[in-house]
Amino acid sequence: MKSIREQIRQSVDSELTILLWTGGWDSTFRLLQLLFLEKREVQPLYVLDLSHRSPIHELQAMNEIRRELASRGMVGDLLKPTIYIDKSEIDINDEISNAWHRISKKRHLGKQYVWIASLCKQYGLEGIELSIQKRSSEESISESLAYNLEENRMDADEKTIFNYFSFPIINLNKRDMQHIAERENWMGLMGLTWFCHHPIYHPFRNGTPCGICNPCRIAVEEGFGHRIPFLLRFGGKYLKKMYHSSIMNFIK
């Protein structure tokens, strides 16, 4: 069996499009663009973080999407087997980590960007496709990652983390993607995606979105809250504010 390094090197040498795919809305939309509209060979990468519950749901979503694509028989060999990399096998780079800490003092930035940037540095990867989308909620645009990755706004710390990636959908928001998916008849596939970082156990389904985590709150802000149960959707906003309050920070 080939090592992770050999698999990645083969993908680079074969000039495949390397896409960080999580089974979420944004990266799945980009996957479908690549396969159906651009007819490009795609090598998905997935970083497995077993410290959270979400990987179970993400892996299930990706498997279901693959099965549905196979049943349509329309992508052939364009979609390559996913390369899975355990987070514990990534050598976290100090320069990248320090840049993340400085940014985090100013605004929220997911810790996953430290892992995936360190992964790219570790394996000598460049131009990896990262599916960051434009935000449409006015109250959060200035805090959004897409806004701060505009060329004239990126500072040295952002460049330290994000210079390994390309951002093919950074000018699209979720509504834009929905319109394209509807036009291309992808909504059945998009409905299989998963987004919550901290799913709640449900006896009759494979987990329920928590309504509190950042992906859940973004889903609500972007008009996709229907995928979250009403009480969690409504209460999540206030629970999140409480969690990030000065009182909770003191307790934590």
Residue pairs with C-beta under 8 A, 6 or more apart in sequence:
2 10
4 83
4 85
4 89
4 123
5 123
7 83
8 18
8 45
8 83
8 123
8 125
9 123
11 18
11 43
11 80
11 83
12 18
12 125
14 41
16 41
16 42
16 43
16 80
17 34
17 40
17 41
17 42
17 43
17 129
18 43
18 45
18 125
18 127
18 128
18 129
19 27
19 30
19 31
19 34
19 42
19 43
19 44
19 45
19 128
19 129
19 131
20 27
20 44
20 45
20 46
20 47
20 116
20 128
20 129
20 130
20 131
21 27
21 28
21 31
21 44
21 45
21 46
21 62
21 82
22 46
22 58
22 62
22 194
23 57
23 58
23 59
23 60
23 61
23 62
23 65
23 193
23 194
24 58
24 61
24 131
24 193
24 194
24 195
24 215
25 174
25 177
25 190
25 193
25 195
25 224
26 131
26 132
26 133
26 169
26 174
26 177
27 131
28 61
28 65
28 189
28 190
28 192
28 193
29 131
29 169
29 177
29 180
29 181
29 186
29 190
30 129
30 131
30 168
30 169
31 42
31 44
31 65
31 79
32 181
32 184
32 186
32 189
32 190
33 168
33 169
33 180
34 40
34 42
34 78
35 42
35 69
35 74
35 75
35 78
35 79
36 74
36 75
36 184
36 186
37 184
39 78
40 78
41 77
41 78
41 80
42 78
42 79
42 80
43 80
43 83
44 62
44 79
44 80
44 82
44 83
45 82
45 83
45 85
45 119
45 128
46 58
46 59
46 62
46 82
46 83
46 84
46 85
47 85
47 86
47 87
47 90
47 112
47 115
47 116
47 119
48 55
48 84
48 85
48 86
48 87
49 55
49 87
49 112
49 115
50 86
50 87
51 87
52 197
52 198
53 198
53 199
53 207
54 194
54 196
54 197
54 198
54 199
56 206
56 207
57 194
57 196
57 199
57 206
57 207
58 194
60 194
60 206
61 192
61 193
61 194
62 82
64 192
65 189
65 192
65 193
66 79
68 188
68 189
68 192
69 75
69 79
69 189
85 119
87 115
90 115
90 118
90 119
90 122
91 118
91 122
92 114
92 115
92 118
93 117
93 118
93 121
93 122
95 160
96 114
96 117
96 118
96 121
96 160
96 161
97 114
97 118
99 156
99 157
99 158
99 160
99 161
100 109
100 111
100 113
100 114
100 157
100 161
102 157
103 109
103 157
103 158
103 161
107 143
107 148
108 143
108 214
109 145
110 214
113 161
113 162
114 161
116 128
116 130
116 164
117 160
117 161
117 162
117 164
117 165
119 125
120 126
120 128
120 164
120 165
121 164
125 164
126 164
127 164
127 165
127 166
128 164
128 165
128 166
129 165
129 166
129 167
129 168
130 162
130 165
130 166
130 167
131 167
131 168
131 169
132 145
132 146
132 149
132 167
132 169
132 170
133 146
133 169
133 170
133 172
133 173
133 174
133 177
134 144
134 146
134 170
134 171
134 172
134 173
134 176
135 141
135 144
135 146
135 147
135 173
135 218
135 221
135 222
136 173
136 174
136 175
136 221
136 222
137 218
137 221
137 222
139 221
140 221
141 147
146 167
146 170
147 153
148 154
148 158
149 158
149 162
149 167
149 170
154 162
169 177
172 180
173 222
174 219
174 222
174 223
174 224
175 222
175 223
177 190
178 187
178 190
180 186
181 187
181 189
181 190
195 209
195 215
195 216
195 219
195 227
196 207
196 209
196 210
196 213
196 215
196 216
196 228
197 210
197 213
197 214
197 215
197 216
198 210
198 212
198 213
199 207
199 208
199 209
199 210
200 207
200 208
200 209
200 210
200 232
201 207
201 208
202 208
208 228
208 229
208 232
209 216
209 219
209 227
209 228
209 229
209 232
210 216
210 232
210 236
211 217
211 220
211 228
211 229
211 232
211 233
211 234
211 235
211 236
211 239
212 232
212 236
212 239
212 240
212 243
216 228
216 232
216 233
216 236
217 236
217 237
217 240
219 225
219 227
219 228
220 228
220 233
220 236
220 237
225 233
228 236
242 248
